[in-house]
Amino acid sequence: MTNIQPQIALVTPLKDEIDNIDKFFKTIESLSIPISCLVIVENDSTDGSKEYLSKVSSLKNVKHFKVININFEDTSYRVGKKYATIINTGFQYIKNLNLYTTIDYIGILDCDVFPEIDYYDKLTKFLSTHSEIGISSGLTYTQEGKLHIADPNFVRGNSRIWKKACFEDAGYLIAYTADTVSLALAHLKGWKTKTLKTAKVISREVNVRISNSRNKGYHAYYRGHTLFYVLLKALFWAVKKNKPKMACEFFMGYVTSMLHKKQRIENKQIRRYFKFYIYNKLINKY
């Protein structure tokens, strides 16, 4: 890294966030490290977000600011391949900029996620002192100060950054659960991924709807997880987390997908990675 101050590029997916935009902008403007590039990828907003953003040409603390508007035939809110396509649109825009050659870190920051003032200072210092780690995020808390239910050791997609070298080495794949898949891609290239538990962002609660659990079962099947893994995870949710309905829906989502031989991710390396996921965890391979 040749820059004294880390150069960071961020992609923000945005749909119907009119109530969060001003707070998000104020958070960006108050960060202790300036952002080299912020690309907002707005898609199919109907609440005035698109019109509001059209009036914003620059932000304090951001060297290069860009809003991209894209549309989909399916205008519903989905976090699968549609989300990954939105993120990738921002990544491709950044990669085509002249300033990309000066970038040290590239990341994702959702519009409803608000980092503490020194969030990126903490993350970049952490990554710069751990050469083996390629992707990191902090922990996500609710507005009430409660830690989100997600695994605190899982690098969150909504507020993560890649080292540029890791990003270029592993790439970003448009897929269901692209956040999880991108960690696998990094691991397969020899990079470690780790959360920094002293870094903090605030966001609304996520992953609590039972209706999403059946989709999560399909996503586990899509990635290549085994039935044994899914059974263990369902038992964990039912017994340890006391969420039997979510556990049942998750398990049935996987079994239904398996019986109907639904689509799986094409990348065979990724499928093999998730097939042996438990074993690799036990031996601390990744």
N, C-alpha and C positions, 0 to 999 in steps of 0.2 A: 504494500500500500504506500503510495507516494504522497497522498494528501495528508496534511497535518490534521485537518478536520474531516471526519468521514463524510463521504458523499452518498446520499441515500435517495433512491427513487421508489415511489410508492404508487400502487394501483388501488383505487377505491371503487368497488361496485356500488351502484346506487339505483334504487327503485323506490319511489314513493317515500322519500325521507324528508319531506318539507319541514317536519317538526324537529329534525336533528341537524339540518345543514348548518345553521348559524352556530350551534354549539360545537359542531365538528370543526368548522373554520376557526373558531376562537381557540380551540384546543391545538390545532396545527400552528397557529400564529404564536402560541405561548411556549412551544417546545424549546428546550435549551439548545438543540442543534437544528440549524436551518435544513429544510428539505430541498434537495437539488431539483427534484422533479415530482410533481403530484399529478397523476392522471385520473380523473373521475370518468368512469364509464357508466353513463346513465342509460337505462333501458326501460322503455314503455311506461314511464311514470304518468299517472293521471291526476296527481294531487297538486300540481303546480311546480314540482321540483325542476322539471325541464326548463320551464319558463324562467324560474328564479335563477338557475345556473347560467342561463344565456346572458344575464346581466353582469356576471362576475368574470372579469378578464384577468385578474391577478389577486394574489394573496400575500400579505406580509409573511416573511419567513420562508417563502417558497420562490426559488429562482425561476423555475419553469412550470407554469400551470396550464393544464389543458383539460377541457371537457369534451368527451366523445359521446355522441348520441347514436345508439344502435336500436334496432327493432327486431322482434321475433314474431313469427306466426302465432306461437303459443305465448301469450302475454301474461300468463299466470306466474306467480312467484315460485320458482323451483331452485333447489340448491344442488342439482345434479350436473349433467353436462352443460346445461345452460349457464350455470354459474361459472363453470370452468372456461367456457367460451368467452364470457364477459371478462374474466381475469386475463385470459390469454390475449384478448384484444388490446388491453392496456400494456401488457408485456411487449407485444410486438411493436406497438407505437414507441415505447421507450428504446427498444433495441435499434430502431431506425433513426434515432436522434444522434446528432454529432456529440452531444454531451455524454452519451452512453459509455464512451471510452474512458471517462473520468469517474464513472460510478464505482463505488466500492461495495454497496449493498443494494439489494432490490427486494421489495416486499409487498405485502397486502395489508390494507387497513380499511376495514368496513366502516361505513358512515355512522353506524350506531355504536362504534367502539371509540372510547376516549382515553388515550394514554396519559399517564402522569407526565409532568413537565420534563423529567430527565429519563424517560423511558428509552429513547433511542441512544442516549449517552450510555446508559447501563448495558444495553444489548450489544452495541458496537464494541465497547471495551471488553465485554465478556468474550465475544467472538474473536477479537484481535489477539487475545491472550490464550486462546484454545484453538490451535491450528487444525485439530482434527474435527472440530464441530463446524458444520456447514449451514445449518438452519436452526433458528432459535426464536422463541417468543417468551413473553412473560406469562403471568397468570391473569385470568379474567375474573373480575368480581362484579357482583350486582351493585346497583346504586345504594343498596342498604349495607354494603360492605361484606356480603356473604360470598364465599368462594363458589364459583360455578361448579355444577356437578360433574363436569368433564374431568377426566384423569389429569391431575396436575403435572404428570410427567409427559403428557402428550403435547407436542408443539402445536399450538392453535393456529388455524389458518387465517383467522380474522385479524391477526396482529403480528404475523411472523415476518422475519426477514431472512433472506439467503445471503451468504457471502456470494459475491459475483462469480467467483471461481466455481463454487458449488452449483450455482444456477446454470452456468454455461456447461458444466460437466454433466449434470444429471438431467437438466431440462425440465419442462413443465408439460404434462400430458393432459389433454382434454378427455376427461373420464368422469364417471360417477365417483364421488368421494375423492376428488382430485387432491385435496389437502393430505389425505392419508396416502394416496398413491405417490405423491411427490416426495414424501418421507422415504418410502420404499425405494424410489429411484435414486435418492441420495445415498441410502445405505448400500445399495447394489454397486455404487461407484466408490465405496470405501469411506464415505463421510459419516460422521456421527451427528445426531440431532438431539438437542436437549433444551429443556425450559430453564429460564433464569427466574427463580422463585422470588427474587427481590424486586423484579420489575412488574409493574401493575398497570392494567387497563380496567376501565369501568364499562360494562355493557349490560343490556337487558338479559334476563335469564333465557337460556337456550336448551335444546335437547330434553324438554320435559313433556312433550306432547305424545300421548300413547299412539295417536294416528300415524306418527312418523316411524314407529318401531317396526312395522311390517316392511316398510321401505328399507330400513336399516338391515333387516334380514336379507333382503334381496341384494343389497350392496355388499354384504359379507360374502354371499355366494358369487357375486360378480367379480370380486377381487380374487377369489380362489381359496377362501378359508374352508377348512374341513368341517364336517358335521360335528366332530368331537369338540372343536374349538367353540362352535356356536352353542352347543349344549352347555359347556362350562360357563360361557358368558351369560347365558340365560339363567342358569342356576345362581350365578353371582348376583344378578339383578334381582331375582326373586327372593333369595335368602338374605344376602348381605345388605342390599339396598331397599328391601321390602317393596319391590315394584313387580308383583307377580303378573299383572296385566301386560305391562310393557315387555316383560320377559317372554310371555306366551306369544305375543304378537311378533316379536323379534324372531323367535324360533320358528313360528309358522311361516313367516315371510321367507326364511331360508329354505325350509322344507318344500314349500309350494314352488319356489323358483327351481329347486333341484328336480322335482317331479316333472315340471313343465320344460325342463332343459332350457331355461331362459339364457339370454345372451351373457357371456362372460367377457372380461377384458381380454383383448387380443394378444397383448404382450405376454408371452410365455414366461419370461423371467419374473414378471410381476406375480403371475399366478403361482409360480413355484415358491417365490418369497413368502406369500401368504399361506401356502399349503404347509410350509414348515415353520410357521410363525411362532408357535408355542415352543418348539425345540430351540429355535434361534434365540428366543427370549431367555430360556433356561440356561443356555451356555453363554449368554451375554454377547452374542456375536455382533449385534448392531446397537 
